[in-house]
């Protein structure tokens, strides 16, 4: 959900990679445009606005990514 007052979400959103931090056990996100995704699976990927921090989660099919 877009935060009120941010009009840059469409242009400043970056794909991220979600992972569990081994030290804290917290769900974290690193901002990475491209990374290897598991083959043949649908992957839940965070898209983060670098202006306001709004995060939108999308499911990406790695097989469709290759087409």
C-alpha positions in Angstrom: 0.0 0.0 0.0 1.4 3.4 -1.0 2.0 5.8 1.9 0.2 9.2 1.7 2.3 11.9 0.3 4.7 9.8 -1.8 4.4 10.4 -5.5 7.6 8.6 -6.5 6.7 4.9 -5.8 6.2 4.2 -9.5 9.7 5.4 -10.4 11.8 4.6 -7.4 10.7 1.1 -6.6 13.5 -1.5 -6.6 13.2 -5.3 -6.5 14.5 -6.9 -3.4 15.5 -10.3 -2.1 13.9 -11.6 1.2 16.0 -13.7 3.6 16.0 -14.7 7.3 18.9 -13.2 9.2 20.8 -16.0 10.9 21.8 -14.0 13.9 18.4 -12.4 14.8 15.9 -14.7 13.0 14.3 -11.6 11.5 12.9 -11.4 8.0 15.1 -9.0 6.1 15.2 -7.5 2.6 18.2 -6.6 0.5 17.7 -4.4 -2.5 19.0 -6.3 -5.6 17.7 -5.9 -9.1 18.8 -9.3 -10.4 19.6 -12.5 -8.6 19.2 -16.2 -9.2 15.8 -17.5 -8.3 15.0 -21.2 -7.9 14.1 -22.9 -11.2 10.5 -24.0 -11.8 9.1 -22.3 -8.7 7.0 -19.3 -8.0 8.9 -16.9 -5.8 7.5 -14.2 -3.5 9.6 -11.0 -4.2 9.5 -7.7 -2.3 9.4 -4.5 -4.3 10.5 -1.5 -2.1 10.1 2.2 -2.8 13.4 3.8 -2.0 11.7 7.1 -1.3 9.1 6.1 1.4 9.8 2.5 2.1 6.5 1.1 0.9 6.8 -2.6 0.2 4.7 -4.5 -2.3 5.0 -8.3 -2.5 4.6 -9.9 -5.9 4.8 -13.6 -7.0 7.2 -14.1 -9.8 7.3 -17.3 -11.9 11.0 -18.0 -12.6 10.0 -19.9 -15.8 8.2 -16.9 -17.2 11.2 -14.7 -16.3 13.3 -16.7 -18.8 10.9 -16.2 -21.8 
